[in-house]
Amino acid sequence: MKKIQTVLLLGLTLVILGCSKLTLENYNKIEVGMKYDEVTQLIGQPDHCDDVMGVRSCQWGDEKRSIHVNFLAGQVLLFSSDNLK
């Protein structure tokens, strides 16, 4: 019984990791001028955002794998990524 539970848990983990929207393919779809809502539809809600002097800086992911997008007036101004595959 434990063997079946372990296999199911491993399978579920792989499905969840495989469904991540933080991919190089999705990153390549981001363009300067895109609206905030378009970016969140593409890669989901950000994990963290800061607003400073009219620029909203948002991060998706963590230290190992992430996408960073800066928005000005609700539109993409700059974006970068770390360790996407």
N, CA, C and O atoms as a CHARMM CRD file, in Angstrom:
* protein
*
  340
    1    1 MET  N      0.81800  -1.19400   0.00000 PROA 1      0.00000
    2    1 MET  CA     0.00000   0.00000   0.00000 PROA 1      0.00000
    3    1 MET  C      0.86700   1.26500   0.00000 PROA 1      0.00000
    4    1 MET  O      0.55800   2.22500  -0.70700 PROA 1      0.00000
    5    2 LYS  N      1.94700   1.27300   0.78500 PROA 2      0.00000
    6    2 LYS  CA     2.84100   2.44000   0.83300 PROA 2      0.00000
    7    2 LYS  C      3.47800   2.69600  -0.52200 PROA 2      0.00000
    8    2 LYS  O      3.70000   3.84500  -0.90400 PROA 2      0.00000
    9    3 LYS  N      3.77100   1.62600  -1.24600 PROA 3      0.00000
   10    3 LYS  CA     4.39500   1.75200  -2.55200 PROA 3      0.00000
   11    3 LYS  C      3.46200   2.48900  -3.51700 PROA 3      0.00000
   12    3 LYS  O      3.90800   3.33900  -4.28700 PROA 3      0.00000
   13    4 ILE  N      2.18700   2.16600  -3.47500 PROA 4      0.00000
   14    4 ILE  CA     1.19500   2.81800  -4.34100 PROA 4      0.00000
   15    4 ILE  C      1.07700   4.29900  -3.97900 PROA 4      0.00000
   16    4 ILE  O      1.01600   5.14900  -4.86700 PROA 4      0.00000
   17    5 GLN  N      1.04400   4.61100  -2.69200 PROA 5      0.00000
   18    5 GLN  CA     0.94500   5.99900  -2.24800 PROA 5      0.00000
   19    5 GLN  C      2.17100   6.79800  -2.69200 PROA 5      0.00000
   20    5 GLN  O      2.04900   7.94600  -3.11800 PROA 5      0.00000
   21    6 THR  N      3.32800   6.19500  -2.59300 PROA 6      0.00000
   22    6 THR  CA     4.55900   6.86800  -3.00400 PROA 6      0.00000
   23    6 THR  C      4.54700   7.15300  -4.50000 PROA 6      0.00000
   24    6 THR  O      4.91400   8.24700  -4.93100 PROA 6      0.00000
   25    7 VAL  N      4.13100   6.18000  -5.28400 PROA 7      0.00000
   26    7 VAL  CA     4.06200   6.35600  -6.73700 PROA 7      0.00000
   27    7 VAL  C      3.04900   7.44300  -7.09300 PROA 7      0.00000
   28    7 VAL  O      3.31700   8.27600  -7.95900 PROA 7      0.00000
   29    8 LEU  N      1.89400   7.44200  -6.43700 PROA 8      0.00000
   30    8 LEU  CA     0.88000   8.46700  -6.69900 PROA 8      0.00000
   31    8 LEU  C      1.37400   9.86000  -6.31900 PROA 8      0.00000
   32    8 LEU  O      1.14700  10.82500  -7.04900 PROA 8      0.00000
   33    9 LEU  N      2.04500   9.96000  -5.18800 PROA 9      0.00000
   34    9 LEU  CA     2.58300  11.24600  -4.74800 PROA 9      0.00000
   35    9 LEU  C      3.64700  11.75300  -5.71100 PROA 9      0.00000
   36    9 LEU  O      3.66400  12.93600  -6.05000 PROA 9      0.00000
   37   10 LEU  N      4.52200  10.88200  -6.14800 PROA 10     0.00000
   38   10 LEU  CA     5.55100  11.25400  -7.11000 PROA 10     0.00000
   39   10 LEU  C      4.92000  11.70200  -8.42300 PROA 10     0.00000
   40   10 LEU  O      5.35300  12.69400  -9.00800 PROA 10     0.00000
   41   11 GLY  N      3.91000  10.98500  -8.88900 PROA 11     0.00000
   42   11 GLY  CA     3.21200  11.34700 -10.12300 PROA 11     0.00000
   43   11 GLY  C      2.53700  12.70200 -10.01400 PROA 11     0.00000
   44   11 GLY  O      2.61000  13.51200 -10.93800 PROA 11     0.00000
   45   12 LEU  N      1.88100  12.95400  -8.88900 PROA 12     0.00000
   46   12 LEU  CA     1.22700  14.24200  -8.67400 PROA 12     0.00000
   47   12 LEU  C      2.23700  15.37700  -8.65300 PROA 12     0.00000
   48   12 LEU  O      1.98600  16.44300  -9.21400 PROA 12     0.00000
   49   13 THR  N      3.36900  15.15600  -8.01100 PROA 13     0.00000
   50   13 THR  CA     4.43200  16.16500  -7.96400 PROA 13     0.00000
   51   13 THR  C      4.93000  16.49400  -9.36800 PROA 13     0.00000
   52   13 THR  O      5.12100  17.66300  -9.70300 PROA 13     0.00000
   53   14 LEU  N      5.13800  15.47300 -10.18100 PROA 14     0.00000
   54   14 LEU  CA     5.60100  15.69500 -11.55200 PROA 14     0.00000
   55   14 LEU  C      4.57000  16.45600 -12.37700 PROA 14     0.00000
   56   14 LEU  O      4.93500  17.30700 -13.18800 PROA 14     0.00000
   57   15 VAL  N      3.29900  16.16300 -12.18000 PROA 15     0.00000
   58   15 VAL  CA     2.23800  16.87500 -12.90400 PROA 15     0.00000
   59   15 VAL  C      2.22600  18.34200 -12.50600 PROA 15     0.00000
   60   15 VAL  O      2.12300  19.21900 -13.36300 PROA 15     0.00000
   61   16 ILE  N      2.32900  18.60900 -11.22300 PROA 16     0.00000
   62   16 ILE  CA     2.31900  20.00100 -10.75200 PROA 16     0.00000
   63   16 ILE  C      3.51700  20.76400 -11.29400 PROA 16     0.00000
   64   16 ILE  O      3.36700  21.89100 -11.76400 PROA 16     0.00000
   65   17 LEU  N      4.70200  20.16800 -11.23500 PROA 17     0.00000
   66   17 LEU  CA     5.89600  20.83600 -11.74700 PROA 17     0.00000
   67   17 LEU  C      5.83100  21.01200 -13.25700 PROA 17     0.00000
   68   17 LEU  O      6.31600  22.01200 -13.78500 PROA 17     0.00000
   69   18 GLY  N      5.25200  20.07600 -13.93900 PROA 18     0.00000
   70   18 GLY  CA     5.13100  20.14800 -15.39000 PROA 18     0.00000
   71   18 GLY  C      4.14800  21.20300 -15.84800 PROA 18     0.00000
   72   18 GLY  O      4.20800  21.63800 -16.99800 PROA 18     0.00000
   73   19 CYS  N      3.24600  21.62700 -14.98200 PROA 19     0.00000
   74   19 CYS  CA     2.22500  22.60800 -15.33700 PROA 19     0.00000
   75   19 CYS  C      2.66400  24.03600 -15.03700 PROA 19     0.00000
   76   19 CYS  O      1.87400  24.96600 -15.20500 PROA 19     0.00000
   77   20 SER  N      3.87000  24.22700 -14.60900 PROA 20     0.00000
   78   20 SER  CA     4.34900  25.55900 -14.28800 PROA 20     0.00000
   79   20 SER  C      4.29400  26.45800 -15.51100 PROA 20     0.00000
   80   20 SER  O      4.62100  26.03800 -16.62100 PROA 20     0.00000
   81   21 LYS  N      3.88200  27.68600 -15.29800 PROA 21     0.00000
   82   21 LYS  CA     3.81900  28.66100 -16.38500 PROA 21     0.00000
   83   21 LYS  C      5.13900  29.41500 -16.53700 PROA 21     0.00000
   84   21 LYS  O      5.28500  30.23300 -17.44500 PROA 21     0.00000
   85   22 LEU  N      6.09800  29.14300 -15.65400 PROA 22     0.00000
   86   22 LEU  CA     7.40300  29.79200 -15.73700 PROA 22     0.00000
   87   22 LEU  C      8.29000  29.00800 -16.69900 PROA 22     0.00000
   88   22 LEU  O      9.18100  28.26600 -16.28600 PROA 22     0.00000
   89   23 THR  N      8.02800  29.18800 -17.97300 PROA 23     0.00000
   90   23 THR  CA     8.78600  28.49400 -19.00000 PROA 23     0.00000
   91   23 THR  C      9.42700  29.51100 -19.93200 PROA 23     0.00000
   92   23 THR  O      8.98700  30.65800 -20.01800 PROA 23     0.00000
   93   24 LEU  N     10.46200  29.08200 -20.62200 PROA 24     0.00000
   94   24 LEU  CA    11.11600  29.93500 -21.60400 PROA 24     0.00000
   95   24 LEU  C     10.13600  30.29600 -22.71700 PROA 24     0.00000
   96   24 LEU  O     10.15800  31.41300 -23.23500 PROA 24     0.00000
   97   25 GLU  N      9.28200  29.35000 -23.07900 PROA 25     0.00000
   98   25 GLU  CA     8.28000  29.59700 -24.11800 PROA 25     0.00000
   99   25 GLU  C      7.34100  30.73700 -23.72200 PROA 25     0.00000
  100   25 GLU  O      7.07700  31.62900 -24.52800 PROA 25     0.00000
  101   26 ASN  N      6.83800  30.71400 -22.49100 PROA 26     0.00000
  102   26 ASN  CA     5.95400  31.79300 -22.04500 PROA 26     0.00000
  103   26 ASN  C      6.71600  33.10400 -21.87700 PROA 26     0.00000
  104   26 ASN  O      6.19700  34.17200 -22.20200 PROA 26     0.00000
  105   27 TYR  N      7.93400  33.02400 -21.37400 PROA 27     0.00000
  106   27 TYR  CA     8.75500  34.22900 -21.22900 PROA 27     0.00000
  107   27 TYR  C      8.94100  34.91500 -22.58600 PROA 27     0.00000
  108   27 TYR  O      8.87400  36.14000 -22.68100 PROA 27     0.00000
  109   28 ASN  N      9.17100  34.13000 -23.61600 PROA 28     0.00000
  110   28 ASN  CA     9.38500  34.69000 -24.95600 PROA 28     0.00000
  111   28 ASN  C      8.13800  35.34800 -25.53400 PROA 28     0.00000
  112   28 ASN  O      8.22500  36.05700 -26.53600 PROA 28     0.00000
  113   29 LYS  N      6.99700  35.12800 -24.92700 PROA 29     0.00000
  114   29 LYS  CA     5.75000  35.75200 -25.37900 PROA 29     0.00000
  115   29 LYS  C      5.54200  37.14100 -24.76400 PROA 29     0.00000
  116   29 LYS  O      4.71300  37.91600 -25.24000 PROA 29     0.00000
  117   30 ILE  N      6.29300  37.44600 -23.71600 PROA 30     0.00000
  118   30 ILE  CA     6.18100  38.76200 -23.07700 PROA 30     0.00000
  119   30 ILE  C      6.80100  39.79700 -23.99900 PROA 30     0.00000
  120   30 ILE  O      7.87400  39.58300 -24.56300 PROA 30     0.00000
  121   31 GLU  N      6.10900  40.92800 -24.14600 PROA 31     0.00000
  122   31 GLU  CA     6.59000  42.00600 -25.01000 PROA 31     0.00000
  123   31 GLU  C      6.46900  43.34400 -24.29900 PROA 31     0.00000
  124   31 GLU  O      5.58200  43.54200 -23.46900 PROA 31     0.00000
  125   32 VAL  N      7.36600  44.25300 -24.63100 PROA 32     0.00000
  126   32 VAL  CA     7.27400  45.62500 -24.12500 PROA 32     0.00000
  127   32 VAL  C      5.92500  46.19000 -24.57000 PROA 32     0.00000
  128   32 VAL  O      5.53900  46.06100 -25.73200 PROA 32     0.00000
  129   33 GLY  N      5.22300  46.81000 -23.64200 PROA 33     0.00000
  130   33 GLY  CA     3.92800  47.40200 -23.95000 PROA 33     0.00000
  131   33 GLY  C      2.73800  46.53000 -23.56400 PROA 33     0.00000
  132   33 GLY  O      1.60600  47.01300 -23.54900 PROA 33     0.00000
  133   34 MET  N      2.97200  45.24000 -23.24800 PROA 34     0.00000
  134   34 MET  CA     1.87500  44.37700 -22.81600 PROA 34     0.00000
  135   34 MET  C      1.28500  44.91800 -21.52500 PROA 34     0.00000
  136   34 MET  O      1.99800  45.49400 -20.70300 PROA 34     0.00000
  137   35 LYS  N      0.00400  44.73700 -21.34800 PROA 35     0.00000
  138   35 LYS  CA    -0.66400  45.17200 -20.12500 PROA 35     0.00000
  139   35 LYS  C     -0.42800  44.14900 -19.01300 PROA 35     0.00000
  140   35 LYS  O     -0.18300  42.97000 -19.27200 PROA 35     0.00000
  141   36 TYR  N     -0.50700  44.62900 -17.76900 PROA 36     0.00000
  142   36 TYR  CA    -0.31700  43.78400 -16.59400 PROA 36     0.00000
  143   36 TYR  C     -1.22800  42.55500 -16.66100 PROA 36     0.00000
  144   36 TYR  O     -0.78400  41.43700 -16.39900 PROA 36     0.00000
  145   37 ASP  N     -2.50800  42.76300 -17.01400 PROA 37     0.00000
  146   37 ASP  CA    -3.46400  41.65200 -17.07900 PROA 37     0.00000
  147   37 ASP  C     -3.07500  40.61100 -18.12400 PROA 37     0.00000
  148   37 ASP  O     -3.30700  39.41800 -17.92400 PROA 37     0.00000
  149   38 GLU  N     -2.49400  41.04300 -19.21900 PROA 38     0.00000
  150   38 GLU  CA    -2.05600  40.10000 -20.24800 PROA 38     0.00000
  151   38 GLU  C     -0.90300  39.23000 -19.73000 PROA 38     0.00000
  152   38 GLU  O     -0.84700  38.03000 -20.00100 PROA 38     0.00000
  153   39 VAL  N      0.00100  39.84700 -18.99300 PROA 39     0.00000
  154   39 VAL  CA     1.13600  39.09900 -18.44000 PROA 39     0.00000
  155   39 VAL  C      0.63800  38.09400 -17.40400 PROA 39     0.00000
  156   39 VAL  O      1.09300  36.95100 -17.39400 PROA 39     0.00000
  157   40 THR  N     -0.28800  38.49900 -16.53100 PROA 40     0.00000
  158   40 THR  CA    -0.78500  37.57200 -15.50900 PROA 40     0.00000
  159   40 THR  C     -1.60800  36.44500 -16.13500 PROA 40     0.00000
  160   40 THR  O     -1.63400  35.34000 -15.59400 PROA 40     0.00000
  161   41 GLN  N     -2.27000  36.69400 -17.24200 PROA 41     0.00000
  162   41 GLN  CA    -2.96400  35.60000 -17.93700 PROA 41     0.00000
  163   41 GLN  C     -1.95800  34.60900 -18.50000 PROA 41     0.00000
  164   41 GLN  O     -2.22700  33.40900 -18.55300 PROA 41     0.00000
  165   42 LEU  N     -0.82600  35.09700 -18.91300 PROA 42     0.00000
  166   42 LEU  CA     0.20600  34.26300 -19.52100 PROA 42     0.00000
  167   42 LEU  C      0.98000  33.43800 -18.48900 PROA 42     0.00000
  168   42 LEU  O      1.17800  32.23800 -18.67800 PROA 42     0.00000
  169   43 ILE  N      1.41800  34.08000 -17.39600 PROA 43     0.00000
  170   43 ILE  CA     2.28600  33.38000 -16.43600 PROA 43     0.00000
  171   43 ILE  C      1.72400  33.32700 -15.02000 PROA 43     0.00000
  172   43 ILE  O      2.41500  32.87300 -14.10800 PROA 43     0.00000
  173   44 GLY  N      0.50300  33.77400 -14.81600 PROA 44     0.00000
  174   44 GLY  CA    -0.12700  33.70100 -13.49800 PROA 44     0.00000
  175   44 GLY  C      0.13500  34.93600 -12.65600 PROA 44     0.00000
  176   44 GLY  O      0.78000  35.88800 -13.09700 PROA 44     0.00000
  177   45 GLN  N     -0.37700  34.90000 -11.44000 PROA 45     0.00000
  178   45 GLN  CA    -0.21000  36.01600 -10.51300 PROA 45     0.00000
  179   45 GLN  C      1.22600  36.04200  -9.98800 PROA 45     0.00000
  180   45 GLN  O      1.80700  34.99000  -9.72200 PROA 45     0.00000
  181   46 PRO  N      1.79900  37.23400  -9.83900 PROA 46     0.00000
  182   46 PRO  CA     3.18400  37.32400  -9.34500 PROA 46     0.00000
  183   46 PRO  C      3.29000  36.87500  -7.89200 PROA 46     0.00000
  184   46 PRO  O      2.32800  36.95000  -7.12800 PROA 46     0.00000
  185   47 ASP  N      4.47300  36.41200  -7.53400 PROA 47     0.00000
  186   47 ASP  CA     4.73900  36.02200  -6.15500 PROA 47     0.00000
  187   47 ASP  C      5.02900  37.23600  -5.28700 PROA 47     0.00000
  188   47 ASP  O      4.83600  37.20600  -4.07200 PROA 47     0.00000
  189   48 HSD  N      5.50000  38.31100  -5.92900 PROA 48     0.00000
  190   48 HSD  CA     5.87000  39.50800  -5.16400 PROA 48     0.00000
  191   48 HSD  C      5.91100  40.71600  -6.09100 PROA 48     0.00000
  192   48 HSD  O      6.40600  40.62400  -7.21400 PROA 48     0.00000
  193   49 CYS  N      5.39100  41.85300  -5.62200 PROA 49     0.00000
  194   49 CYS  CA     5.48300  43.11400  -6.37600 PROA 49     0.00000
  195   49 CYS  C      5.86700  44.24600  -5.42900 PROA 49     0.00000
  196   49 CYS  O      5.49200  44.24400  -4.25700 PROA 49     0.00000
  197   50 ASP  N      6.61500  45.20800  -5.95000 PROA 50     0.00000
  198   50 ASP  CA     6.94700  46.44500  -5.24400 PROA 50     0.00000
  199   50 ASP  C      6.58700  47.60400  -6.15600 PROA 50     0.00000
  200   50 ASP  O      6.79600  47.54300  -7.36800 PROA 50     0.00000
  201   51 ASP  N      6.04300  48.66200  -5.56300 PROA 51     0.00000
  202   51 ASP  CA     5.72000  49.87400  -6.31400 PROA 51     0.00000
  203   51 ASP  C      6.60000  51.00700  -5.81700 PROA 51     0.00000
  204   51 ASP  O      6.55000  51.37300  -4.64300 PROA 51     0.00000
  205   52 VAL  N      7.41800  51.56800  -6.72500 PROA 52     0.00000
  206   52 VAL  CA     8.30500  52.67500  -6.37100 PROA 52     0.00000
  207   52 VAL  C      8.25300  53.71700  -7.47400 PROA 52     0.00000
  208   52 VAL  O      8.57000  53.43100  -8.62900 PROA 52     0.00000
  209   53 MET  N      7.85700  54.91500  -7.11400 PROA 53     0.00000
  210   53 MET  CA     7.84600  56.07000  -8.02600 PROA 53     0.00000
  211   53 MET  C      7.13900  55.76500  -9.35500 PROA 53     0.00000
  212   53 MET  O      7.62800  56.13600 -10.42200 PROA 53     0.00000
  213   54 GLY  N      5.99400  55.09200  -9.28200 PROA 54     0.00000
  214   54 GLY  CA     5.20100  54.83200 -10.47300 PROA 54     0.00000
  215   54 GLY  C      5.60200  53.60100 -11.25900 PROA 54     0.00000
  216   54 GLY  O      4.95500  53.26500 -12.25100 PROA 54     0.00000
  217   55 VAL  N      6.65900  52.92100 -10.83700 PROA 55     0.00000
  218   55 VAL  CA     7.08700  51.69500 -11.51200 PROA 55     0.00000
  219   55 VAL  C      6.74800  50.50900 -10.61200 PROA 55     0.00000
  220   55 VAL  O      7.13600  50.46700  -9.44400 PROA 55     0.00000
  221   56 ARG  N      6.02800  49.55900 -11.16800 PROA 56     0.00000
  222   56 ARG  CA     5.68800  48.33700 -10.43300 PROA 56     0.00000
  223   56 ARG  C      6.63600  47.23000 -10.88200 PROA 56     0.00000
  224   56 ARG  O      6.66600  46.86900 -12.05800 PROA 56     0.00000
  225   57 SER  N      7.40700  46.69500  -9.94300 PROA 57     0.00000
  226   57 SER  CA     8.36100  45.61200 -10.22000 PROA 57     0.00000
  227   57 SER  C      7.80800  44.32200  -9.63400 PROA 57     0.00000
  228   57 SER  O      7.58800  44.22500  -8.42600 PROA 57     0.00000
  229   58 CYS  N      7.58400  43.32900 -10.49300 PROA 58     0.00000
  230   58 CYS  CA     6.99500  42.06900 -10.04200 PROA 58     0.00000
  231   58 CYS  C      7.91600  40.90000 -10.34500 PROA 58     0.00000
  232   58 CYS  O      8.66600  40.90600 -11.32100 PROA 58     0.00000
  233   59 GLN  N      7.83600  39.89400  -9.47800 PROA 59     0.00000
  234   59 GLN  CA     8.64500  38.68200  -9.64300 PROA 59     0.00000
  235   59 GLN  C      7.74100  37.46300  -9.57100 PROA 59     0.00000
  236   59 GLN  O      6.85400  37.36500  -8.72400 PROA 59     0.00000
  237   60 TRP  N      7.99300  36.54300 -10.48100 PROA 60     0.00000
  238   60 TRP  CA     7.35400  35.23300 -10.48100 PROA 60     0.00000
  239   60 TRP  C      8.46000  34.22700 -10.22900 PROA 60     0.00000
  240   60 TRP  O      9.52100  34.32000 -10.84500 PROA 60     0.00000
  241   61 GLY  N      8.24200  33.26300  -9.33500 PROA 61     0.00000
  242   61 GLY  CA     9.23600  32.24300  -9.07600 PROA 61     0.00000
  243   61 GLY  C     10.04700  32.52600  -7.83100 PROA 61     0.00000
  244   61 GLY  O      9.59700  33.21800  -6.91800 PROA 61     0.00000
  245   62 ASP  N     11.26600  31.97300  -7.80900 PROA 62     0.00000
  246   62 ASP  CA    12.13800  32.09400  -6.63800 PROA 62     0.00000
  247   62 ASP  C     13.57700  32.35900  -7.06800 PROA 62     0.00000
  248   62 ASP  O     13.83300  32.73600  -8.21100 PROA 62     0.00000
  249   63 GLU  N     14.51300  32.15900  -6.14000 PROA 63     0.00000
  250   63 GLU  CA    15.92100  32.43600  -6.43600 PROA 63     0.00000
  251   63 GLU  C     16.48400  31.50800  -7.50500 PROA 63     0.00000
  252   63 GLU  O     17.42100  31.88100  -8.21100 PROA 63     0.00000
  253   64 LYS  N     15.93100  30.31500  -7.63300 PROA 64     0.00000
  254   64 LYS  CA    16.44700  29.33200  -8.58300 PROA 64     0.00000
  255   64 LYS  C     15.94200  29.55800 -10.00400 PROA 64     0.00000
  256   64 LYS  O     16.67800  29.35600 -10.96900 PROA 64     0.00000
  257   65 ARG  N     14.68100  29.98000 -10.12900 PROA 65     0.00000
  258   65 ARG  CA    14.06500  30.13600 -11.44600 PROA 65     0.00000
  259   65 ARG  C     13.01600  31.23400 -11.34400 PROA 65     0.00000
  260   65 ARG  O     12.10000  31.14200 -10.52700 PROA 65     0.00000
  261   66 SER  N     13.14100  32.27400 -12.16800 PROA 66     0.00000
  262   66 SER  CA    12.20900  33.39000 -12.01200 PROA 66     0.00000
  263   66 SER  C     12.07000  34.23100 -13.28400 PROA 66     0.00000
  264   66 SER  O     12.87300  34.16000 -14.21400 PROA 66     0.00000
  265   67 ILE  N     11.00600  35.02500 -13.26600 PROA 67     0.00000
  266   67 ILE  CA    10.76000  36.05000 -14.27400 PROA 67     0.00000
  267   67 ILE  C     10.52800  37.35100 -13.52100 PROA 67     0.00000
  268   67 ILE  O      9.77900  37.38200 -12.54400 PROA 67     0.00000
  269   68 HSD  N     11.16600  38.42300 -13.97200 PROA 68     0.00000
  270   68 HSD  CA    11.01400  39.75400 -13.37900 PROA 68     0.00000
  271   68 HSD  C     10.45900  40.67800 -14.45100 PROA 68     0.00000
  272   68 HSD  O     10.95900  40.71300 -15.57500 PROA 68     0.00000
  273   69 VAL  N      9.41500  41.43100 -14.09200 PROA 69     0.00000
  274   69 VAL  CA     8.81800  42.36500 -15.05200 PROA 69     0.00000
  275   69 VAL  C      8.59400  43.69900 -14.35700 PROA 69     0.00000
  276   69 VAL  O      8.06200  43.74600 -13.24800 PROA 69     0.00000
  277   70 ASN  N      9.00100  44.78700 -15.01100 PROA 70     0.00000
  278   70 ASN  CA     8.74000  46.14200 -14.53400 PROA 70     0.00000
  279   70 ASN  C      7.65500  46.75300 -15.40200 PROA 70     0.00000
  280   70 ASN  O      7.72800  46.72400 -16.63100 PROA 70     0.00000
  281   71 PHE  N      6.64300  47.31000 -14.73700 PROA 71     0.00000
  282   71 PHE  CA     5.50900  47.93100 -15.42400 PROA 71     0.00000
  283   71 PHE  C      5.51000  49.43000 -15.16100 PROA 71     0.00000
  284   71 PHE  O      5.75300  49.86400 -14.03500 PROA 71     0.00000
  285   72 LEU  N      5.24300  50.21100 -16.18000 PROA 72     0.00000
  286   72 LEU  CA     5.05100  51.64500 -16.05500 PROA 72     0.00000
  287   72 LEU  C      3.69300  51.94800 -16.64300 PROA 72     0.00000
  288   72 LEU  O      3.42300  51.61400 -17.79700 PROA 72     0.00000
  289   73 ALA  N      2.82600  52.58600 -15.84900 PROA 73     0.00000
  290   73 ALA  CA     1.45300  52.87800 -16.27300 PROA 73     0.00000
  291   73 ALA  C      0.72400  51.60700 -16.70500 PROA 73     0.00000
  292   73 ALA  O     -0.06600  51.62800 -17.64900 PROA 73     0.00000
  293   74 GLY  N      0.99400  50.49400 -16.00400 PROA 74     0.00000
  294   74 GLY  CA     0.29900  49.24500 -16.26000 PROA 74     0.00000
  295   74 GLY  C      0.76300  48.47500 -17.48400 PROA 74     0.00000
  296   74 GLY  O      0.11600  47.51400 -17.89800 PROA 74     0.00000
  297   75 GLN  N      1.89500  48.89800 -18.07300 PROA 75     0.00000
  298   75 GLN  CA     2.40400  48.21300 -19.25800 PROA 75     0.00000
  299   75 GLN  C      3.86600  47.81800 -19.04900 PROA 75     0.00000
  300   75 GLN  O      4.61100  48.48700 -18.33300 PROA 75     0.00000
  301   76 VAL  N      4.25900  46.71000 -19.69300 PROA 76     0.00000
  302   76 VAL  CA     5.63000  46.20600 -19.55700 PROA 76     0.00000
  303   76 VAL  C      6.61900  47.24200 -20.07100 PROA 76     0.00000
  304   76 VAL  O      6.50000  47.73900 -21.19100 PROA 76     0.00000
  305   77 LEU  N      7.59500  47.55500 -19.23100 PROA 77     0.00000
  306   77 LEU  CA     8.67300  48.46300 -19.59400 PROA 77     0.00000
  307   77 LEU  C      9.96600  47.67300 -19.81600 PROA 77     0.00000
  308   77 LEU  O     10.63600  47.84100 -20.83500 PROA 77     0.00000
  309   78 LEU  N     10.31000  46.81100 -18.85300 PROA 78     0.00000
  310   78 LEU  CA    11.50200  45.96100 -18.90500 PROA 78     0.00000
  311   78 LEU  C     11.14300  44.58900 -18.36300 PROA 78     0.00000
  312   78 LEU  O     10.24100  44.46300 -17.53400 PROA 78     0.00000
  313   79 PHE  N     11.84600  43.55500 -18.82700 PROA 79     0.00000
  314   79 PHE  CA    11.63700  42.22000 -18.27100 PROA 79     0.00000
  315   79 PHE  C     12.90100  41.39400 -18.41000 PROA 79     0.00000
  316   79 PHE  O     13.71000  41.61500 -19.31000 PROA 79     0.00000
  317   80 SER  N     13.06000  40.43000 -17.49700 PROA 80     0.00000
  318   80 SER  CA    14.23200  39.55500 -17.52000 PROA 80     0.00000
  319   80 SER  C     13.85900  38.21200 -16.88000 PROA 80     0.00000
  320   80 SER  O     12.81200  38.07000 -16.24900 PROA 80     0.00000
  321   81 SER  N     14.74800  37.23900 -17.06300 PROA 81     0.00000
  322   81 SER  CA    14.49900  35.91600 -16.48700 PROA 81     0.00000
  323   81 SER  C     15.79300  35.33400 -15.95400 PROA 81     0.00000
  324   81 SER  O     16.88700  35.77200 -16.31000 PROA 81     0.00000
  325   82 ASP  N     15.64500  34.33000 -15.08800 PROA 82     0.00000
  326   82 ASP  CA    16.78600  33.59300 -14.55200 PROA 82     0.00000
  327   82 ASP  C     16.47600  32.09600 -14.61100 PROA 82     0.00000
  328   82 ASP  O     15.46600  31.64000 -14.07500 PROA 82     0.00000
  329   83 ASN  N     17.36200  31.33500 -15.27300 PROA 83     0.00000
  330   83 ASN  CA    17.34500  29.87000 -15.27400 PROA 83     0.00000
  331   83 ASN  C     16.04700  29.23600 -15.77800 PROA 83     0.00000
  332   83 ASN  O     15.58900  28.24200 -15.21500 PROA 83     0.00000
  333   84 LEU  N     15.46100  29.79100 -16.81800 PROA 84     0.00000
  334   84 LEU  CA    14.28200  29.16100 -17.41900 PROA 84     0.00000
  335   84 LEU  C     14.71100  28.09800 -18.40800 PROA 84     0.00000
  336   84 LEU  O     15.74900  28.22500 -19.05900 PROA 84     0.00000
  337   85 LYS  N     13.91400  27.05400 -18.51900 PROA 85     0.00000
  338   85 LYS  CA    14.19800  25.98500 -19.48300 PROA 85     0.00000
  339   85 LYS  C     13.00000  25.74500 -20.34100 PROA 85     0.00000
  340   85 LYS  O     13.03100  24.88300 -21.21900 PROA 85     0.00000
